[in-house]
């Protein structure tokens, strides 16, 4: 019994949250890695671009709610995904047209493009501040829990309850669907193959007749879809604080680099590596050990390796360790 | 009048000096033409000029009698001119089959038939079709590179040092493959360092020196020309 209770504690407070958080990071990391693989620069506007897309989801959710449109037990935000994604892609393509394209044609070095993306980041933050402001907003509606702790306890008669929030289930399911479609597209379609070819060897791709403009366009579209979905899922799960996305860039970049930058599948797994590391290292295991250890050995401290305030330090350390010992990433990177 | 002609081409990189000067090279279908010469003679530059990778200052490039001097490299690919660069000539992270598919990017018809033809020409590619090209040996990679270039069924195939960095045995094998390609009625122009071996399979050859045509003639003529032998073949 105690053993099952211990497992439930872990599931509840580490594994399920880590899978959720990992999915959100994975979507951001794939965005970073796609832009890096095709457009060849580290996009520091990633976090704020995700926030930008989410902002539309928040505004549209309020609008739909005022019209009385909802999805019943599901959050209204789910209907807004296509619209928010559309606005996001529009924004990205105009940024690309007015800013990045100029440097691409000039064949500027990647560092210069990265600096340009810092500029884009500030502008994006300013636009968000003007449109929606910096306040914290909740836009989750519908049923909050799929499984409540109290219901679970009643069903099983165990001490520990299992809680599954609907946002957790939605995050994991939508991420799996979105990522599967993306991998199918990259690996099985002609356009996807041409993107991988372009990322692998740009000159030879041009000699094979691949149109670089089209590749860039499609990259922004795919990246835009993933980033918006990732941003909305994160906002639903935690609440929408526009500038928290900026902070999330550290774990997102760490995930992309752990997975081998330029490798989407690596970035996908990297998201979970970072999320599990952050949560496992900052979780207080007292309750868990109370269940599995005999009474005499019961811990009297919190059994917490690091305070949760050090969450980002974990991603940062992983980032540094990977860059020192395995710079090409755990899953080998460089190309799509 | 040959099928593919570069007439009196003068070109250089950017605003730098002219690398080739009034250089003429032509090739007919079903013919292998070798471009030879010492280092810095402008062999690769001549080839790049014919591909449109650099702009001509004067002269012209004709294909089938039509002037294609103003076409971009991509448009020349569409017109049927394929190119195998000397380095980075495969997509190392893609499988053999995907490399061929990318080679046929401009074709909208069913490419399976062409892929089958390529497999017939290079049986090893069929065997390794789902392997990543980065894992293949040097000789096998060169076959992938050739196969990729042949996917558009080109009428002109340009090879930049196809045997650079491969062992003598692989070199012989590659030359055999190039001859097989020639038999499919393709005009082949290749730049080569291994002059003797290249001439032995070439129908004609050009020797460039400081960007100008110095000698030209059939493979045997050049091989037996005492002056060419003395200055370039080291015998």
Interface residues (C-beta under 8 A of the other chain):
Chain A: X190 X193 X194 X196 X197 X200 X201 X203 X204 X205 X206 X207 X208 X209 X210 X211 X334 X335 X336
Chain B: X73 X74 X77 X78 X83 X85 X88 X89 X90 X91 X92 X93 X94 X98 X101 X102 X103 X105 X106 X148 X152
